[in-house]
């Protein structure tokens, strides 16, 4: 394998890793956006923060920690 071929291989591997990382980051951003939109919708309907917390926790149980959910609720309340 000559230098140019090896360089091309490394570049292709790097692009593939970058694409996978970008997809993962996109999924995380979309998940956070969806959770935030749910919180905003419940807040617009004057739902109790404890109810919002439990709903979001059950909807995103495998994806968000309790701290992340509470931080999102606090952020939405601060922006009202």
C-alpha positions in Angstrom: 0.0 0.0 0.0 1.6 3.3 -1.1 1.4 6.6 0.8 -1.4 8.1 -1.3 -3.6 5.0 -1.0 -3.1 4.9 2.8 -3.9 8.7 3.1 -7.1 8.2 1.1 -8.1 5.2 3.3 -7.5 7.3 6.5 -9.5 10.2 5.1 -12.5 7.9 4.2 -12.3 6.4 7.7 -12.3 9.9 9.3 -15.3 10.9 7.2 -17.3 7.9 8.2 -16.5 8.4 11.9 -17.5 12.1 11.5 -20.8 11.2 9.8 -21.7 8.8 12.6 -20.8 11.3 15.3 -22.8 14.0 13.5 -25.9 11.7 13.3 -25.6 10.9 17.0 -25.4 14.6 17.9 -28.3 15.3 15.7 -30.4 12.7 17.5 -29.5 14.2 20.8 -30.4 17.7 19.7 -33.8 16.4 18.3 -34.6 14.5 21.4 -33.9 17.6 23.6 -36.0 19.8 21.2 -38.9 17.4 21.5 -38.7 17.2 25.3 -38.6 21.0 25.4 -41.6 21.4 23.1 -43.6 19.0 25.4 -42.6 21.1 28.4 -43.7 24.3 26.7 -47.0 22.8 25.6 -47.8 21.7 29.2 -46.7 25.0 30.6 -49.1 26.8 28.1 -51.9 24.7 29.6 -50.9 25.6 33.2 -49.8 22.0 34.1 -48.1 21.5 37.4 -44.3 21.2 37.2 -44.4 17.8 39.0 -46.9 16.5 36.4 -44.7 17.8 33.6 -41.6 16.2 35.1 -43.3 12.8 35.5 -44.7 12.9 31.9 -41.3 13.8 30.4 -39.6 11.3 32.5 -41.8 8.5 31.4 -41.7 9.6 27.7 -37.9 9.9 27.7 -37.0 7.4 30.4 -34.0 5.9 28.6 -32.7 9.1 27.1 -32.8 11.9 29.8 -31.7 12.0 33.4 -33.8 13.5 36.1 -31.3 16.4 36.3 -31.6 17.1 32.5 -35.4 17.1 32.7 -35.5 19.4 35.7 -33.0 21.8 34.0 -35.2 21.9 30.9 -38.3 22.7 33.0 -36.3 25.4 34.8 -35.1 26.9 31.6 -38.6 27.1 30.2 -39.9 28.7 33.4 -37.1 31.2 33.2 -37.9 32.1 29.6 -41.6 32.8 30.3 
